[in-house]
Amino acid sequence: MPAFETQPLQPGDSYLTPEGYLVFTEQYHRRRGACCRNVCRHCPWKYRGPKPTEGGLGQK
């Protein structure tokens, strides 16, 4: 298991939304060290998902 995965959350790593969701902050993602490609709200690498293919979905 990588050393990062064994570290507890630090103050400022996350917060709860009014709806009760746990959101990781940019601080957490930078400590993690790499993009997880889950389109996170505070992604410091600005990953926004795969680019749409030409012609749109479902077209051949």
N, C-alpha and C positions, 0 to 999 in steps of 0.2 A: 504494500500500500504506500503511495507517495506520502512524503512528510506533510504536505499541505493538508491532506485529508484527515490527518490526526489532530490538527490544531483546532481548538474551540473558536467559536465566533468571537470577534473582538468588538468593543464598543464602536458603533458607527458602521458596522458591516451590513446591517439590515434594519428594516423598520416594518411595521405593520400598517397596512392601508386601513381606511375606515371600514372596508368590507371584510377585514380579517386576513388578508393575504400577506405572506412574508415576502418582502422585496429586498433583494441584495443590492447594495450600493456599488458605485464605481470603485470605492476603496476595497471592497471585498473582491471584485473581479480582478483588480490589479494585483492583489496579493495572490489570487489563484494562479495568475500568470499566463492564461491562454483563453481564447474565446471558446465557449461551449456550443456555439451556433444554435442557441435556443431563443434568439431575438429578445434578449433581456432588456428591460427598460433602461438600465444604466450602463449598457455595454460600452466600455472605453474604446473598443475596436470598431464601433459603429456598424456591427453586422446587422443587416436588415433582411436576411433570408435570400433564397436563390432568386436570380433575376428571371422574370417571366420569359417564356419562349416566344419567339415571333409567331404571330397568328393567334395567340391566346390559348386557353385551355380547351381540350376536347376537339381541336381542329387538326385534321391530318393534311 
